[in-house]
Every structure is written in structure tokens, then in C-alpha cells.
Amino acid sequence: SSASSSSSSISTQSVSSHQMVGAHDEDSWQLISINQVEFKIIGDCSRCAMIEIDPLSGENAAKGALRTLASYRRNHSEILFGK
């Protein structure tokens, strides 16, 4: 993590206070603040398969979220979710 000032940042307090965040808004974020600790965004974030696992059963729920993301957010072998 690295402290920095940026015009393109959002605090988790704003999000948890029901601020509307649009699809893929996180792509333009340069700084995230969580409990007054600032994290500088330094690169892409690839998505793992855990979003397809049912947390209660541990089984593959296969809802197609990764397939959908891969259809338009693929970078080589990675499926990107934010920066």
C-alpha cells in the first residue's frame, strides 16, 4: 500500500453509505481508502474461480460469472476485474 492523493478515488464509507457506483467504475480508481488507510492502485486485478464456488457447500455453483466477464474483459489468459 502507498499513500497518495488522487482526483479519482472512492472511500469504502461512501460505497457502504449506498453511493451508486457504476459498472466498471473501479477501472478509473487510483486510490482506495479503507478505515482511513489509503491503498494506491498499481495494476490490473485478475479474477479467480472462487466467485463460482458456493461458500456454504464448497461446490462449483457455475453461474457463468467468469464466462460473462471473459467475453469482454479477457487479457490473454486472465479475466480482469478492475485495475
Helices and strands as residue ranges (DSSP letters): E 9-11, H 12-16, G 25-28, E 31-34, E 37-40, G 49-52, H 65-70, E 74-75, E 78-79
